[in-house]
Amino acid sequence: MDLDLVIAIVYLACAVLLLFVAVLVGREDIRKRVNRVTALMLGFAALGPLFYALGVFVGDFISPRSWLYNTQYLWELFFPQLVFFALCFPTETKSYQRFARLKYAIFLPHVFHLLLTTVLADPDKLLELIDPSKMGTFGKALFEPIEPIAIFLGAGFSALLDGHIKLFSTVNFAYVIIAMVILYRGIRRVTAPQLRRQVAIVIYGIISALALYMVAFIFPALNILTLSASMVRAITLLALILGCGSIVWAIIRYRFMDVRLMVRQSLVYTLTSALVVGAYVLIIRQLGEIVRSLFGTEVPVLDVFFIIIALILFQPVMSQLDDLIKRFFIRDKADYRNISENFSRQVASVFGTEEIFALTFTVLKNQMLFERAYICLKSDSDNRLCCVAETQAGDEQVTYVELEEEVTVFLSRRQGIINFDELVNEAPSSPVVDFLSKLRTRYLISLVSGEGFLGFLAMTDKISGYRLNYEDITSLTTIGNQLSVAITTSKLYQESIEKQRLEEEMNFARAIQRDLLPKQFPRGDDYSLSAYSEPSRQVGGDYFDFITTPRNTVGIVLADVSGKGMPAALLASQLHAAVRSEINHNLEATEMLANVNELVHQATSSEKFATLFFADFDPETKMLRYANAGHNYPIHLSDSEKTGLLQEGGLLLGAFPGVTYKQDEIKLADNDVVLFYTDGLSEAENEEEEQYGEERIINVLSRHRHLPPAQIQQRILEDVKSFAGNASFGDDMTLIVLKVKKHED
């Protein structure tokens, strides 16, 4: 009897636990069909151990043939409800959707069984109630015609009652097999790893419990197997533990049915507290037995002492147990705090947008179980929205949508979770709303940083179909904030990488450009040359060259390309190649410039042009033939301090087709100086935005004309830098100094 009582208590505890979980699941969201179906299934399952426990406690007071006793078969509604559950969990099957109106027909056999064992449990009494011989005239007229049918039905009910256990065990067996097959196939319908883990634990636990139930009850009822009473009790207990345990484990460990954290904690703490209290009571009782065996009598003082010690140790033990529970049960990968912490830690260590997007999709789809998620970012170049989605193959699919101002303003002012319906009401005709509607969007999270509106996260419904709970909202808010920071950081990082790459390219281009400039300057017995060039950026548009012509003269080239930086440097390189090619053809300066003009005009747009000065200096005759294509006029300073400008030529290069050029010539005498320069020198400004100008150039040139070309050049540079002060040079600067002088100088 003691063993039966212990088993009854265990059965009762399992029943209470199942009812408790059923209430939790139902209250979580009773509007969801799967919640209602699951809650009813757990409720019907709880009736089995509950009736068994009540049978042990009050069985002697209830007749086994009474209708009250037979209400225990109410728990068999669990089997059709189990099939119903299998059709709806984890997702509704096609069979359920196709035959939705016939779903309640699966309950008819068990409703009939309940009526058979309660209302129709004693057919003889029912036949006595409608016996025509005991009725008056009206009763005989009414019931006498159907008396044979009633007798036949009564005999049929009696036969059914004699074999109802075996018959409905067969029905239950069929329902169990059907449910097990559907449940097993249901696992394959789940793709999200986190949800698949939940579903697998529950389904395998239920299947294991059902298999044990068949072994303990259905097989013996069908004379397939014979078991002792103790074996039946043991198998039944194991089935209850597996069935209840799998569901409770999935709720506690993996947030099954989206039961809230507070409920999960309450469930765990209630169970563990009961275990601790039970252990304490058992220990105290055992200690009391030891004391009685030692002293031969009870010692109340020691009992009180043991209770006091137990009370003192209770709180520390519960604290340690609390930490263990949080670490083992509550703080798993699916816990919202772990989701937030792991995402924050991982996203801080990646800088590429693709890695950030992949990490976000993994968290939202695999851990938080959203069916689809989209990251929509505002384009930096235009007023468009770039929406990124993860495909089934794991790639990223990008779509661009026009972004309206009202959508930007609305989302940038909102914080936390935004229901998509709110955006629909705010901007019903927006292209963004139309696009998101086609994606079945339900929730939005604005992504905002110090720089302003970045975009938003868009999510559809969760795979489980449940609404967002407190844990989801907390996790999504954290993810949104961290994603905003990560995107901003990624942009800054990419900008720094791009800047570094451009600097490396610029340095490489600058090295190439320097290689194009002459390393040594031509020098004769009675003339010398010096040159200086400094771009305002890493590379520039100024270009100079010294070329020995086929006539053994010195070609002096100075050019200034419009613009700055890499585009100007590319055009300067093109000019370098074109001029050298034309000079090698032994053409006159006018013909050479005309050919170069056509080449530049055809190769570039009209906004790209260049000025160029070409001089052909003959060291023997000291004759300088030149043509000026829109360039700054070189300054000729004679020994008599007479100043002249070399102006003859034509329009700048590349702006217009078919331009013709003129040339002129001057004969240089001893101590004559010619300064070729670009506008970076004459247009250099000081802090008051005053230009250096041609007059200052001539003054410095006149004061230092007696010096060698390199020193003349140095004096000019020193003077212009002194003039500019702290102001930076806004343009490339190039100088060439030619001086004619006797060899002894």
Helices and strands as residue ranges (DSSP letters): H 2-28, H 33-58, G 59-61, H 67-70, G 71-77, H 78-88, H 94-98, G 100-107, H 108-117, H 123-129, G 132-134, H 137-143, H 147-162, H 164-188, H 193-213, I 214-218, H 219-221, H 229-254, G 256-258, H 261-295, H 300-325, I 326-330, H 336-347, H 353-362, I 363-367, E 373-378, E 384-390, E 396-402, H 405-413, E 417-419, H 420-426, H 431-438, E 443-449, E 452-459, H 470-516, E 523-524, E 527-534, E 542-548, E 554-561, H 565-584, H 589-603, E 610-618, E 623-629, E 635-637, E 643-645, E 649-650, E 664-667, E 673-677, H 679-682, H 693-703, H 709-724, E 733-740
